[in-house]
Amino acid sequence: MVKLLKPKTQVRIARRWFKRIGIVLLLSCSLATVFYLLFKSDFLVIKNVNCWVQDKTSLADEKRWCEEAERLLLGKRMVGSNLTTVVVNLEHKFLPIGEVVVKKKYPQTVLVQIAERKPIAKVCPPEGREFLVDKEGVLYSEVYPEVQTLSRAVLELGMDLNLGQKLEPEIVSLLLLEEPKISLVKYIGQQGIEAKTNKQLTIFLSREKNLENQIRALQMIVQKYKIEGKDLRQIDLRFDQPIVKY
């Protein structure tokens, strides 16, 4: 025997179904709208690139760098695009660029802040051009007017120096020293380093031993003899006990 539903019950069931269908349709329309805005329309497409070089020097080619940033960014979508590739491309294409920060400003603008590499010294072979080197050891530019007073170090490494070349970490560590200030670095044999300062101090280090420990010992020795008022002539750190001459 078939049990018939009362009219009121039938109405309630119909309303529930209409409500469910309405929710499904609303969600579907919302998802479709979001999908369209994100991936099909030009509402979230980059149309403005505000680019500048922070604390720029005469080395900065702001116009060219920013034009390249615009070329790489304009037309890309704000959502779903990997903007880090823009950073990598700019840093690889222009050696003087040290850092690029890209920020999104919705819906259609991107801010690009470029920072130049900071030089730690001028370096050159015994005979040849001078280059600027940064803390990462990258030779990124020839010398420009603002850095004429920067300290200079001659590098005798048994090879030519060229733009884009990266120096070994031990060379960079020596160039970063404030006291003593290194003016010459030379490889001796397979595992030795000879360094000289403007004060005629000669320093010998080993490439086989921990360089950080050697530099720490060097600074302690220099400070000790400076307090004692003695002029150092030679420090040899290649052996278990430092050899000091003054």
Secondary structure by P-SEA (a helix, b strand, c coil): cbbbbcaaaaaaaaaaaaaaaaaaaaaaaaaaaaaaacccccccccccccccccccccccaaaaaaaaaaaaccccccccccaaaaaaaaaaacccccbbbbbbcccbbbbbbbbcccccccccccbbbbbbbcccccccccccccccccbbbbbcccccccccccccaaaaaaaacccccccbbbbcccbbbbbbccccbbbbbbccccaaaaaaaaaaaaaaaaaaccccccccccccbbbbcc
